[in-house]
Amino acid sequence: MNTLPRLVEGALAERLRVMPAVVVTGARQTGKSTLVAKRVPGQRRYASLD
């Protein structure tokens, strides 16, 4: 699956560098879980509250 570049990727990376926890919220089916899974593979734990 090809994904489009997202403006929020840089912001997420910056927050993850300085914060112990980050909450990603937004509309349904917009790629939030995919974004987080792509950004933190094996580096940190993450939980989906679906």
N, C-alpha and C positions, 0 to 999 in steps of 0.2 A: 504494500500500500504506500503510495506517495503522499507525503504530508506537505502542507504549505508552511512557509516560514511564519512564525508568529512573533509579533512585537513583544509579547509578554515573556518570551523565553529568556531574554536578557535580564529582565526585572526579576524573574524567578531565580535565575542563577545568582544574581547579586544578593537577594534575600537569603538564599540557602547558604551563602558564604558567611553571613554574619548573624543569622538567627537560628536558634535551635529547633524551631518549628515554624512552618508556614502553612496557611490555609488557602486553598485555591477554590473559589466559588464561582458560580456562573450558571448560565442557562443549560438546560439538558442537551446532551449529545453535541457538545461543542469542542470536545477533545481534551477536557481537563485531565482525565485519568491517563490518557495517552501521553499528554505533555509531561506529566509527573513521572510516569514510568520511563519515558525516554530520557528525562533529565537526571534521574537518580538511580540508574540500574546498578543494584548491588552496593551503592555507597551508603544509603540510609534506608531506614524502614519507612514505609508509608502505609497509610490505611485509607481505604475508600469507604465512605459512610453511606453508600447506596442502599 
